[in-house]
Amino acid sequence: MSEPLYGVPHDHGPLLGPLSPPLIRSTTSGQPDADTLRAMGAGERPGEFYQRLGHANARAWESVVALHEGADGAVSFASGMAAISGALMAHLKPGDRVLLAEEIYGGTSSFALADLARFGVVVDRFSALDLGGLRAQLARPAQWVVFESPINPTLRVADLGAITGMAKAAGARTLFDTTFAPPPVQQALALGVDLVACSATKFYGGHSDVLAGFVAGRHELLGPVELWRRRTGAVLAPDPAWLLLRSWPTLQLRVAAQQQQAQQLAEGLVAEVRAGRLLAVSYPGLPDHPDRALVARQMRGGGAVLAVELPGGLPGAKRAYDRLRRIARAPSLGGIESLATLPAFTTHAALSPEQRARAGIPDGLLRISVGLEGADALLADLRQALAG
């Protein structure tokens, strides 16, 4: 194949010259002659041409993503939702059938149910925690199976090997949202997934100052995704691409430290369950997690996000939430600061209470993304919030 117009695996160090990559904001580049202009405009030749068709900063970041994810390449987007919607729209046509997990990010559900259906794609649901139900759904032809793990916001874990194996046997491809546990915590492509999509706003950015996403996988599947991005203009801009390259060298250090503190915090909160101040703590690293065997098989640690269920439903969760002093009350996750959110008001607000219930999300659920403040400080903040 000709050289792709997106980043392919490449390690950008050690470097000679400037150790911080240059930021190039120019939207267009002069060409030496008419033949070059034609070839670049037609997408036959990579390089600097017009920013909507790709640019050096994005390709540099895509190349380290591809290396980290174990992919042929990566296509960057302006947000995580632009990435996951672009991956699907690039490969679907009217009449195709998508199997969408009940337990998935609310924005993905809303897009699939409102927009894929509007364009004539059949969207059927399955539980990522019920392999028998998925097997029954795959008895009818389907083009894609879409799921995530760990699951937002319940932190249950799906069996990647079983789901991808069943889909492949039925002639379907898999699109996996890897946002909650990117490498080094989980290597989804190595576990059989066809394409991964990720909100790089989270751990890849890590500092709550970048909005971005990517799709990674095999060349044969990335080509249509890059064409979709080019036609729709969902390209990642140079400035956030440059910031992502800034965040790249500390990704593994940050995630390792956040994961260690999340483990300690979850263990400390188990005492609050025993005391009756919490109904439940969900964290993949706890020994009583219902999917502990899967965690041990396909993850390296429990990640940096946990969930707690508070007594009193949504009113009880709101009371404790409003008393937080150290943990920020904000959506998103994966940054160096700890964030808490109420999924009923944010990530899954677009779903009805019945839909949330089917996804296993009680109204009293509080999701916590663990930063770098230290487990003791976070535990003290949660305890004082629960005591109010």
DRENDO-1510 file (C-alpha; in Angstrom, 1 decimal, always signed):
<recs>
REC; n; res; u; v; w
REC; 1; MET; +0.0; +0.0; +0.0 .
REC; 2; SER; +1.1; +3.6; -0.4 .
REC; 3; GLU; +2.3; +5.5; +2.6 .
REC; 4; PRO; -0.8; +6.2; +4.9 .
REC; 5; LEU; -1.9; +9.7; +5.6 .
REC; 6; TYR; -1.9; +9.1; +9.4 .
REC; 7; GLY; +0.7; +8.2; +12.0 .
REC; 8; VAL; +2.3; +4.7; +12.0 .
REC; 9; PRO; +4.4; +3.2; +14.9 .
REC; 10; HIS; +7.4; +5.3; +15.7 .
REC; 11; ASP; +9.4; +6.1; +18.8 .
REC; 12; HIS; +10.3; +9.7; +18.9 .
REC; 13; GLY; +13.4; +9.5; +21.1 .
REC; 14; PRO; +16.2; +9.9; +21.7 .
REC; 15; LEU; +16.3; +13.2; +19.9 .
REC; 16; LEU; +18.9; +15.5; +18.5 .
REC; 17; GLY; +18.2; +19.2; +18.4 .
REC; 18; PRO; +15.1; +20.7; +20.1 .
REC; 19; LEU; +13.7; +18.2; +22.7 .
REC; 20; SER; +10.3; +19.7; +22.4 .
REC; 21; PRO; +8.7; +19.2; +19.0 .
REC; 22; PRO; +7.9; +22.4; +17.0 .
REC; 23; LEU; +4.3; +23.6; +16.9 .
REC; 24; ILE; +3.2; +24.3; +13.4 .
REC; 25; ARG; -0.1; +26.3; +13.1 .
REC; 26; SER; +0.0; +27.0; +9.4 .
REC; 27; THR; -3.2; +25.9; +7.8 .
REC; 28; THR; -1.7; +25.6; +4.3 .
REC; 29; SER; +1.7; +24.9; +2.7 .
REC; 30; GLY; +3.2; +26.0; -0.6 .
REC; 31; GLN; +4.0; +23.2; -3.1 .
REC; 32; PRO; +6.8; +23.1; -5.7 .
REC; 33; ASP; +4.7; +22.3; -8.8 .
REC; 34; ALA; +1.3; +21.4; -10.2 .
REC; 35; ASP; +1.9; +17.7; -10.1 .
REC; 36; THR; +2.7; +17.7; -6.4 .
REC; 37; LEU; -0.4; +19.9; -5.8 .
REC; 38; ARG; -2.5; +17.3; -7.6 .
REC; 39; ALA; -1.0; +14.3; -5.8 .
REC; 40; MET; -1.3; +15.8; -2.3 .
REC; 41; GLY; -4.8; +17.1; -3.0 .
REC; 42; ALA; -5.9; +13.7; -4.1 .
REC; 43; GLY; -4.4; +12.1; -0.9 .
REC; 44; GLU; -1.9; +10.1; -2.9 .
REC; 45; ARG; +1.1; +11.6; -1.1 .
REC; 46; PRO; +1.6; +12.5; +2.6 .
REC; 47; GLY; +3.0; +15.7; +3.8 .
REC; 48; GLU; +2.1; +19.3; +4.6 .
REC; 49; PHE; -0.7; +20.5; +2.3 .
REC; 50; TYR; -3.9; +21.7; +4.0 .
REC; 51; GLN; -4.5; +21.3; +7.7 .
REC; 52; ARG; -7.9; +19.6; +7.4 .
REC; 53; LEU; -6.2; +16.7; +5.5 .
REC; 54; GLY; -3.7; +16.1; +8.3 .
REC; 55; HIS; -0.6; +17.8; +9.6 .
REC; 56; ALA; +2.8; +17.1; +11.2 .
REC; 57; ASN; +1.8; +17.6; +14.8 .
REC; 58; ALA; -1.1; +15.2; +14.6 .
REC; 59; ARG; +0.9; +12.6; +12.7 .
REC; 60; ALA; +3.7; +12.7; +15.3 .
REC; 61; TRP; +1.3; +12.1; +18.1 .
REC; 62; GLU; -0.6; +9.4; +16.1 .
REC; 63; SER; +2.7; +7.6; +15.6 .
REC; 64; VAL; +3.4; +7.3; +19.4 .
REC; 65; VAL; -0.2; +6.2; +19.9 .
REC; 66; ALA; +0.2; +3.4; +17.3 .
REC; 67; LEU; +3.4; +2.3; +19.0 .
REC; 68; HIS; +1.8; +2.2; +22.4 .
REC; 69; GLU; -1.4; +0.5; +21.3 .
REC; 70; GLY; +0.4; -2.1; +19.2 .
REC; 71; ALA; -1.4; -0.9; +16.1 .
REC; 72; ASP; -0.6; -0.5; +12.4 .
REC; 73; GLY; -1.5; +3.1; +12.8 .
REC; 74; ALA; -3.7; +5.7; +14.5 .
REC; 75; VAL; -6.1; +8.3; +13.2 .
REC; 76; SER; -6.6; +11.3; +15.5 .
REC; 77; PHE; -9.8; +13.3; +16.0 .
REC; 78; ALA; -11.0; +16.4; +17.6 .
REC; 79; SER; -12.7; +14.5; +20.5 .
REC; 80; GLY; -13.4; +11.0; +21.7 .
REC; 81; MET; -16.9; +11.1; +20.4 .
REC; 82; ALA; -15.7; +12.3; +17.0 .
REC; 83; ALA; -13.4; +9.2; +17.0 .
REC; 84; ILE; -16.0; +6.6; +17.9 .
REC; 85; SER; -18.7; +8.0; +15.7 .
REC; 86; GLY; -16.2; +8.4; +12.8 .
REC; 87; ALA; -15.1; +4.8; +13.2 .
REC; 88; LEU; -18.6; +3.6; +12.8 .
REC; 89; MET; -19.8; +6.0; +10.1 .
REC; 90; ALA; -16.8; +5.2; +8.0 .
REC; 91; HIS; -17.7; +1.5; +7.9 .
REC; 92; LEU; -21.5; +1.4; +8.0 .
REC; 93; LYS; -24.2; +1.7; +5.4 .
REC; 94; PRO; -28.0; +1.6; +5.5 .
REC; 95; GLY; -29.3; -1.8; +6.4 .
REC; 96; ASP; -26.2; -2.8; +8.4 .
REC; 97; ARG; -26.6; -4.1; +11.9 .
REC; 98; VAL; -24.7; -3.0; +15.0 .
REC; 99; LEU; -24.7; -4.7; +18.3 .
REC; 100; LEU; -24.2; -2.1; +21.0 .
REC; 101; ALA; -23.5; -3.0; +24.6 .
REC; 102; GLU; -26.1; -1.8; +27.2 .
REC; 103; GLU; -23.2; -1.0; +29.5 .
REC; 104; ILE; -21.4; +1.7; +27.5 .
REC; 105; TYR; -20.8; +5.5; +27.7 .
REC; 106; GLY; -24.0; +7.4; +27.4 .
REC; 107; GLY; -22.7; +9.6; +24.6 .
REC; 108; THR; -22.0; +6.5; +22.5 .
REC; 109; SER; -25.5; +5.2; +23.2 .
REC; 110; SER; -27.1; +8.5; +22.3 .
REC; 111; PHE; -25.2; +8.6; +19.0 .
REC; 112; ALA; -26.1; +5.1; +18.0 .
REC; 113; LEU; -29.7; +5.3; +18.9 .
REC; 114; ALA; -30.4; +8.8; +17.5 .
REC; 115; ASP; -28.0; +9.0; +14.5 .
REC; 116; LEU; -27.1; +5.6; +13.3 .
REC; 117; ALA; -30.7; +4.7; +13.4 .
REC; 118; ARG; -31.6; +7.9; +11.5 .
REC; 119; PHE; -29.2; +6.8; +8.7 .
REC; 120; GLY; -30.8; +3.4; +8.4 .
REC; 121; VAL; -28.5; +1.4; +10.5 .
REC; 122; VAL; -30.1; -1.2; +12.8 .
REC; 123; VAL; -29.0; -0.9; +16.4 .
REC; 124; ASP; -29.7; -3.8; +18.7 .
REC; 125; ARG; -28.5; -4.1; +22.3 .
REC; 126; PHE; -26.7; -6.8; +24.3 .
REC; 127; SER; -25.2; -7.1; +27.7 .
REC; 128; ALA; -21.4; -7.2; +27.7 .
REC; 129; LEU; -21.7; -9.3; +30.9 .
REC; 130; ASP; -24.0; -11.9; +29.3 .
REC; 131; LEU; -22.1; -14.0; +26.7 .
REC; 132; GLY; -25.2; -16.2; +26.1 .
REC; 133; GLY; -27.2; -13.1; +25.2 .
REC; 134; LEU; -24.5; -12.0; +22.7 .
REC; 135; ARG; -24.4; -15.4; +21.2 .
REC; 136; ALA; -28.1; -15.3; +20.6 .
REC; 137; GLN; -27.8; -11.8; +19.0 .
REC; 138; LEU; -25.0; -13.0; +16.7 .
REC; 139; ALA; -27.3; -15.7; +15.3 .
REC; 140; ARG; -28.5; -13.0; +13.0 .
REC; 141; PRO; -25.9; -11.2; +10.8 .
REC; 142; ALA; -24.2; -8.2; +12.3 .
REC; 143; GLN; -21.4; -6.0; +11.0 .
REC; 144; TRP; -20.0; -4.5; +14.2 .
REC; 145; VAL; -20.1; -5.3; +18.0 .
REC; 146; VAL; -19.4; -2.2; +20.1 .
REC; 147; PHE; -18.4; -2.4; +23.8 .
REC; 148; GLU; -16.1; -1.1; +26.5 .
REC; 149; SER; -14.2; -2.4; +29.5 .
REC; 150; PRO; -13.9; -1.5; +32.3 .
REC; 151; ILE; -17.5; -0.3; +32.0 .
REC; 152; ASN; -18.4; +3.3; +32.6 .
REC; 153; PRO; -19.4; +4.0; +35.4 .
REC; 154; THR; -19.9; +0.7; +37.1 .
REC; 155; LEU; -16.3; -0.6; +36.7 .
REC; 156; ARG; -17.5; -4.1; +35.8 .
REC; 157; VAL; -15.2; -5.9; +33.4 .
REC; 158; ALA; -16.2; -7.6; +30.1 .
REC; 159; ASP; -14.4; -10.7; +28.7 .
REC; 160; LEU; -12.6; -9.3; +25.7 .
REC; 161; GLY; -11.3; -12.6; +24.4 .
REC; 162; ALA; -14.7; -14.2; +24.5 .
REC; 163; ILE; -16.6; -11.3; +22.9 .
REC; 164; THR; -14.1; -10.8; +20.1 .
REC; 165; GLY; -13.9; -14.5; +19.4 .
REC; 166; MET; -17.7; -14.8; +19.2 .
REC; 167; ALA; -17.9; -11.8; +16.9 .
REC; 168; LYS; -15.2; -13.0; +14.6 .
REC; 169; ALA; -16.8; -16.4; +14.3 .
REC; 170; ALA; -20.0; -14.8; +13.3 .
REC; 171; GLY; -18.4; -12.5; +10.7 .
REC; 172; ALA; -18.6; -9.3; +12.8 .
REC; 173; ARG; -15.9; -6.8; +13.7 .
REC; 174; THR; -15.4; -5.3; +17.1 .
REC; 175; LEU; -15.0; -1.6; +18.1 .
REC; 176; PHE; -13.8; -1.2; +21.6 .
REC; 177; ASP; -13.7; +2.0; +23.7 .
REC; 178; THR; -10.4; +1.8; +25.6 .
REC; 179; THR; -10.7; +5.2; +27.4 .
REC; 180; PHE; -10.9; +3.8; +31.0 .
REC; 181; ALA; -7.9; +1.5; +30.7 .
REC; 182; PRO; -5.4; +2.4; +28.0 .
REC; 183; PRO; -2.0; +0.7; +27.8 .
REC; 184; PRO; -0.2; +0.0; +30.1 .
REC; 185; VAL; -3.3; -1.1; +32.0 .
REC; 186; GLN; -4.8; -3.0; +29.1 .
REC; 187; GLN; -3.7; -3.9; +25.5 .
REC; 188; ALA; -7.1; -4.4; +23.8 .
REC; 189; LEU; -5.8; -4.9; +20.3 .
REC; 190; ALA; -3.6; -7.8; +21.5 .
REC; 191; LEU; -6.7; -9.3; +23.0 .
REC; 192; GLY; -8.4; -9.6; +19.6 .
REC; 193; VAL; -10.2; -6.3; +19.2 .
REC; 194; ASP; -10.4; -5.0; +15.5 .
REC; 195; LEU; -10.4; -1.3; +16.3 .
REC; 196; VAL; -10.0; +0.7; +19.5 .
REC; 197; ALA; -11.4; +4.2; +20.0 .
REC; 198; CYS; -10.3; +6.4; +22.8 .
REC; 199; SER; -11.0; +9.8; +24.4 .
REC; 200; ALA; -7.5; +11.0; +24.6 .
REC; 201; THR; -8.9; +13.9; +26.6 .
REC; 202; LYS; -8.5; +11.6; +29.6 .
REC; 203; PHE; -5.3; +9.7; +30.4 .
REC; 204; TYR; -3.4; +10.4; +27.2 .
REC; 205; GLY; -3.8; +14.1; +27.8 .
REC; 206; GLY; -3.7; +13.8; +31.6 .
REC; 207; HIS; -3.9; +17.5; +32.5 .
REC; 208; SER; -7.5; +18.5; +31.7 .
REC; 209; ASP; -6.4; +20.9; +29.0 .
REC; 210; VAL; -6.8; +18.8; +25.8 .
REC; 211; LEU; -9.9; +17.7; +23.9 .
REC; 212; ALA; -9.0; +14.8; +21.5 .
REC; 213; GLY; -9.6; +11.2; +20.4 .
REC; 214; PHE; -8.2; +8.5; +18.2 .
REC; 215; VAL; -9.0; +5.3; +16.4 .
REC; 216; ALA; -6.2; +2.7; +16.2 .
REC; 217; GLY; -5.9; -0.7; +14.5 .
REC; 218; ARG; -5.1; -2.4; +11.2 .
REC; 219; HIS; -4.5; -0.4; +8.0 .
REC; 220; GLU; -7.4; -2.1; +6.2 .
REC; 221; LEU; -9.8; -0.6; +8.7 .
REC; 222; LEU; -8.1; +2.7; +9.3 .
REC; 223; GLY; -8.1; +3.8; +5.6 .
REC; 224; PRO; -11.9; +4.4; +5.5 .
REC; 225; VAL; -11.7; +6.2; +8.9 .
REC; 226; GLU; -9.0; +8.6; +7.6 .
REC; 227; LEU; -11.2; +9.3; +4.6 .
REC; 228; TRP; -14.2; +10.0; +6.8 .
REC; 229; ARG; -12.2; +12.4; +8.9 .
REC; 230; ARG; -10.9; +14.2; +5.8 .
REC; 231; ARG; -14.4; +14.6; +4.4 .
REC; 232; THR; -16.1; +15.7; +7.6 .
REC; 233; GLY; -13.3; +17.9; +8.9 .
REC; 234; ALA; -13.0; +16.3; +12.4 .
REC; 235; VAL; -9.2; +16.6; +12.4 .
REC; 236; LEU; -7.3; +17.2; +15.6 .
REC; 237; ALA; -5.8; +20.8; +15.6 .
REC; 238; PRO; -2.1; +21.3; +16.0 .
REC; 239; ASP; -2.2; +22.9; +19.4 .
REC; 240; PRO; -3.9; +19.9; +21.2 .
REC; 241; ALA; -1.7; +17.5; +19.2 .
REC; 242; TRP; +1.4; +19.3; +20.5 .
REC; 243; LEU; +0.0; +19.2; +24.1 .
REC; 244; LEU; -0.6; +15.5; +23.7 .
REC; 245; LEU; +3.0; +15.0; +22.7 .
REC; 246; ARG; +4.0; +17.0; +25.8 .
REC; 247; SER; +1.9; +14.5; +27.9 .
REC; 248; TRP; +3.2; +11.4; +26.2 .
REC; 249; PRO; +6.5; +10.9; +28.1 .
REC; 250; THR; +4.8; +10.8; +31.5 .
REC; 251; LEU; +1.8; +8.7; +30.6 .
REC; 252; GLN; +3.0; +5.4; +32.1 .
REC; 253; LEU; +4.4; +7.2; +35.3 .
REC; 254; ARG; +1.1; +9.0; +35.8 .
REC; 255; VAL; -1.1; +6.0; +35.3 .
REC; 256; ALA; +1.0; +3.8; +37.5 .
REC; 257; ALA; +0.8; +6.4; +40.4 .
REC; 258; GLN; -2.9; +7.0; +39.9 .
REC; 259; GLN; -3.6; +3.3; +39.8 .
REC; 260; GLN; -1.7; +2.7; +43.0 .
REC; 261; GLN; -3.6; +5.5; +44.8 .
REC; 262; ALA; -6.9; +4.3; +43.4 .
REC; 263; GLN; -6.2; +0.8; +44.9 .
REC; 264; GLN; -5.4; +2.3; +48.3 .
REC; 265; LEU; -8.5; +4.5; +48.2 .
REC; 266; ALA; -10.8; +1.7; +47.3 .
REC; 267; GLU; -9.4; -0.5; +50.1 .
REC; 268; GLY; -9.9; +2.4; +52.5 .
REC; 269; LEU; -13.5; +2.8; +51.4 .
REC; 270; VAL; -14.3; -0.8; +52.1 .
REC; 271; ALA; -14.4; +0.1; +55.8 .
REC; 272; GLU; -17.1; +2.7; +55.0 .
REC; 273; VAL; -19.2; -0.1; +53.5 .
REC; 274; ARG; -18.8; -2.2; +56.6 .
REC; 275; ALA; -19.8; +0.8; +58.7 .
REC; 276; GLY; -23.0; +1.4; +56.6 .
REC; 277; ARG; -21.9; +4.8; +55.3 .
REC; 278; LEU; -21.6; +3.3; +51.8 .
REC; 279; LEU; -23.7; +0.6; +50.1 .
REC; 280; ALA; -20.9; -0.6; +47.8 .
REC; 281; VAL; -17.4; +0.1; +46.3 .
REC; 282; SER; -16.7; -1.0; +42.8 .
REC; 283; TYR; -13.0; -1.2; +41.8 .
REC; 284; PRO; -11.4; -3.8; +39.6 .
REC; 285; GLY; -8.5; -4.2; +41.9 .
REC; 286; LEU; -10.5; -5.3; +44.9 .
REC; 287; PRO; -10.3; -9.0; +45.7 .
REC; 288; ASP; -14.1; -9.3; +45.9 .
REC; 289; HIS; -14.7; -7.7; +42.5 .
REC; 290; PRO; -17.2; -9.9; +40.6 .
REC; 291; ASP; -15.0; -10.0; +37.6 .
REC; 292; ARG; -11.7; -10.5; +39.4 .
REC; 293; ALA; -10.6; -13.5; +37.3 .
REC; 294; LEU; -11.0; -11.4; +34.1 .
REC; 295; VAL; -9.1; -8.5; +35.7 .
REC; 296; ALA; -6.2; -10.8; +36.4 .
REC; 297; ARG; -6.3; -12.3; +32.9 .
REC; 298; GLN; -6.6; -9.1; +30.8 .
REC; 299; MET; -5.6; -6.1; +32.9 .
REC; 300; ARG; -2.4; -5.0; +34.6 .
REC; 301; GLY; -4.0; -3.5; +37.7 .
REC; 302; GLY; -7.4; -2.1; +38.4 .
REC; 303; GLY; -7.0; +1.3; +36.7 .
REC; 304; ALA; -7.5; +4.7; +38.2 .
REC; 305; VAL; -11.3; +5.0; +38.4 .
REC; 306; LEU; -13.7; +3.7; +41.0 .
REC; 307; ALA; -17.4; +4.0; +41.9 .
REC; 308; VAL; -19.3; +4.1; +45.2 .
REC; 309; GLU; -23.0; +3.7; +45.8 .
REC; 310; LEU; -24.4; +6.0; +48.5 .
REC; 311; PRO; -27.4; +5.3; +50.7 .
REC; 312; GLY; -30.5; +7.4; +49.9 .
REC; 313; GLY; -30.4; +7.2; +46.2 .
REC; 314; LEU; -29.8; +10.4; +44.2 .
REC; 315; PRO; -30.6; +12.8; +47.1 .
REC; 316; GLY; -28.1; +11.0; +49.3 .
REC; 317; ALA; -25.5; +11.1; +46.6 .
REC; 318; LYS; -26.1; +14.8; +46.1 .
REC; 319; ARG; -25.7; +15.6; +49.8 .
REC; 320; ALA; -22.3; +13.9; +50.0 .
REC; 321; TYR; -21.2; +15.3; +46.6 .
REC; 322; ASP; -21.9; +18.8; +47.6 .
REC; 323; ARG; -19.7; +18.4; +50.7 .
REC; 324; LEU; -16.5; +17.4; +48.8 .
REC; 325; ARG; -13.6; +19.8; +49.5 .
REC; 326; ARG; -10.6; +18.2; +47.9 .
REC; 327; ILE; -12.1; +16.2; +45.1 .
REC; 328; ALA; -13.3; +18.4; +42.3 .
REC; 329; ARG; -17.0; +18.2; +41.3 .
REC; 330; ALA; -16.6; +17.9; +37.6 .
REC; 331; PRO; -17.1; +15.5; +34.6 .
REC; 332; SER; -14.3; +13.7; +32.8 .
REC; 333; LEU; -11.5; +11.6; +34.2 .
REC; 334; GLY; -7.9; +10.7; +33.8 .
REC; 335; GLY; -6.3; +14.0; +34.9 .
REC; 336; ILE; -3.7; +14.5; +37.6 .
REC; 337; GLU; -6.4; +16.0; +39.8 .
REC; 338; SER; -9.2; +13.9; +41.3 .
REC; 339; LEU; -12.7; +14.4; +39.9 .
REC; 340; ALA; -16.1; +13.1; +41.1 .
REC; 341; THR; -19.2; +13.0; +39.0 .
REC; 342; LEU; -22.8; +11.9; +39.3 .
REC; 343; PRO; -23.5; +9.7; +36.2 .
REC; 344; ALA; -27.2; +10.4; +36.5 .
REC; 345; PHE; -26.4; +14.0; +35.8 .
REC; 346; THR; -23.5; +13.8; +33.4 .
REC; 347; THR; -22.2; +10.7; +31.5 .
REC; 348; HIS; -25.6; +8.9; +31.4 .
REC; 349; ALA; -28.0; +11.9; +31.8 .
REC; 350; ALA; -29.3; +11.4; +28.3 .
REC; 351; LEU; -30.6; +7.9; +29.2 .
REC; 352; SER; -33.9; +7.3; +30.9 .
REC; 353; PRO; -33.9; +5.9; +34.5 .
REC; 354; GLU; -35.0; +2.6; +33.0 .
REC; 355; GLN; -32.1; +2.6; +30.5 .
REC; 356; ARG; -29.7; +3.4; +33.3 .
REC; 357; ALA; -31.2; +0.6; +35.4 .
REC; 358; ARG; -30.7; -1.9; +32.6 .
REC; 359; ALA; -27.0; -0.8; +32.4 .
REC; 360; GLY; -26.7; -1.4; +36.2 .
REC; 361; ILE; -26.3; +2.3; +37.1 .
REC; 362; PRO; -28.1; +3.2; +40.4 .
REC; 363; ASP; -29.1; +6.8; +40.8 .
REC; 364; GLY; -26.9; +7.0; +44.0 .
REC; 365; LEU; -23.7; +6.1; +42.1 .
REC; 366; LEU; -20.7; +8.4; +42.5 .
REC; 367; ARG; -17.8; +7.9; +40.0 .
REC; 368; ILE; -14.3; +9.0; +41.2 .
REC; 369; SER; -11.3; +9.5; +38.9 .
REC; 370; VAL; -8.2; +9.3; +41.1 .
REC; 371; GLY; -5.5; +11.9; +40.6 .
REC; 372; LEU; -2.2; +12.4; +42.3 .
REC; 373; GLU; -3.2; +14.2; +45.6 .
REC; 374; GLY; -2.5; +11.0; +47.7 .
REC; 375; ALA; -4.9; +8.3; +48.8 .
REC; 376; ASP; -4.9; +9.5; +52.4 .
REC; 377; ALA; -6.1; +13.0; +51.5 .
REC; 378; LEU; -8.8; +11.7; +49.2 .
REC; 379; LEU; -10.0; +9.2; +51.8 .
REC; 380; ALA; -10.2; +11.9; +54.4 .
REC; 381; ASP; -12.3; +14.1; +52.0 .
REC; 382; LEU; -14.7; +11.3; +51.2 .
REC; 383; ARG; -15.1; +10.4; +54.9 .
REC; 384; GLN; -15.9; +14.0; +55.9 .
REC; 385; ALA; -18.4; +14.2; +53.0 .
REC; 386; LEU; -20.1; +11.0; +54.1 .
REC; 387; ALA; -20.3; +12.2; +57.7 .
REC; 388; GLY; -22.5; +15.2; +56.8 .
</recs>
